Amino acid sequence: MTKSKILEKDRLKDFIDELSKENEVLAPIKTNNYFQFKELSQGEEISLDYQNTKQPPKEVFLPQTEVLFTYRTDEEEIKIKASPSQKEKRVILGIRPCDARALVLLDRFFSSGDYKDNLYLEKRENTAIIGLACNSPLSTCFCLPLGGSPFGGEGLDLLLKDINDKYLIETITNQGEKLIKKVKWLKDATKEDEEKAKTKKEDAENALKNALTVKGLKNKLDSMFEAPLWDQIHRKCVGCGVCSFLCPTCTCFDVLDEMTPSGGRRVRIWDTCQFPLFTKEASGFNPRPSSKERMRQRIMHKFNYFPKDFEVFSCVGCGRCIQACPVNLDIREVITTIMAN
Amino acid sequence: MAQIQDSIREIAEKLLKEKKVDIILGYEKGTLPLRTTPCFVKNPDDVAKLVWNDCCDIPLSKYLIDMTQKAGVIAKGCDARSIVVCINEKQIDRDNVVIIGVPCQGIIDRKKIEAELNGKEILEAEVTDDRVLIKGKNFERTLQKKSYLSDSCVTCKHRNPPVSDIMVGEKVPEQDQKEEFAEIMKIEAKSPDERWAFFSKELEKCIRCYACRNVCPLCYCSECFVDKTMPLWFGKTNDVSDTMIYHIVRALHVAGRCVDCGACSRVCPMDINLRALTKKIEKIVKDRFNHEAGLSLEETPPLGTFKLEDTQEFIIE
């Protein structure tokens, strides 16, 4: 791989301009009081001085509402029109390592088994990901115990590491190398720069060492489906979908047909196991009738079922659900309670 | 505050010990600064978990719906009003609930504080009578509490629970509210196009998580209209046409019932100004029926009652 490069912070705009020559560039933009990944317009300046986006970048690949096809009917025939596919090359700049790692989990889900989800995979293939390492993880972060790192490169093509007045750019994949080679004016990193980045990494990882204990969690849950503790854990849950809809690893969706006499469309929308309708059957029977079963599903899926299929937890420890839960139902407490059981 | 907290614990212990209630619904310390979390106490030995502070923001009456045990519930002015509405609407059995009323001087909206910190994280917070001291990595700030109260607390007219079984602490003076609907009047003064733009901008942020609905003490339908699928009543996407219908219909469903606790706006992860809808409807109900919800156990719902003197200027001959 290419040697690490150095990007002076005051040349970030030039760097983005270089990327924009051949790609659409998405980056965290402050809208309202929070950051969201948005497409940069020509000449728009950004600052990478942010903790994390309100919603994960999952939305870029798995939009909350995605039209699968539209159709029109007349007396003779039904005309179906597939949605245009994502052909443009894109770069997402400024993804945090937890969110990039979540995309790797999403990839496994959407490409495993007999069925490949082309809508998702196409967008992934055409998008390069440039990460931003976390020098100062939040108090709600717990990526490290779950197998990630605030300086982790999983799911990334390039990783920017903030070393005071400049970014050290680590090349992780061939796609990243292709990108970085086009920005000819970047200088090579010195040994001193590398050292600085190393220290930042150690500091950040040290801060997360005791964030949570999950050793043996998957096996423990094997025998806990009927455990009485679920009666307690769900108690204060109000059954909204904030945790799922801000989650970088949740993948569940619903497919709807919106019909009028002259045509309509088929859309897929996000869904969540926290909603009553999620498992309601056509007969009216609901195998997960209360928030107890629904909450258990969320925990079991992330920490038992998914690891059984893919050998990794389906939670990256970004902490969004902790920050946004209306009733402060903290997933770390849930895990700690399970571990202590 | 500390005295009220002590009294709440004493009352809770007494009610549980004397078996006047099976369970106490209150608040305990949250896992993050400026947060509390709902707390269910069954054992009198556990009452020390109960806290009372300016961050006790979640309406607890929601948990009373369908509760078979007899419960004692901590209730601020707005919370007591929502319990009253639920009792009047036969969703909570009056005999099954002991309302422990607590006069309230407003709760803190942490989102207002966070909005000023430019992404910096609050790691510690201490709230005094008039100040909020916050600390984070490399910063410390002292804020005037009254500037960071929830919007619904700023315009609140019923800080003392109008109905309760036990009152904790002294009554607090009610606020003079000449400006209660000032924000709504600003929106009313806009042209239809500007209003459309305003509401579109707010509601296009919606991610259909239903936190507003699920935390609302008056949204208790066992099956919400948005969950009807056979046939599908409303679009379920996050296109603004669908999110707008959802929020408008929800606001209409709480017409004459909403007590403006402000929980919907506070819990919205996308910071949608939902009170712009609900407060407007509250204003219409006040103007048209001179009704404020949840003030008495004898009141009848304005939209469920017919009176000969009801205005009917909307009937066009």
Interface residues (C-beta under 8 A of the other chain):
Chain A: N32 N33 Y34 F35 D49 Y50 Q51 K54 Q55 Q64 T65 S136 L138 S139 T140 R235 K236 V238 G239 C240 G241 V242 S244 F245 L246 D254 L256 E258 V267 I269 W270 F275 P276 L277 I322 Q323 A324 P326 V327 N328 L329 D330 R332 E333
Chain B: G30 T31 L32 R35 T36 T37 P38 F40 I58 K62 Y63 K111 E114 A115 G119 E121 L123 K137 K205 I207 R208 C209 Y210 A211 R213 N214 V215 E223 D227 T229 L232 G235 K236 T237 N238 D239 A263 V267 P269 M270 D271
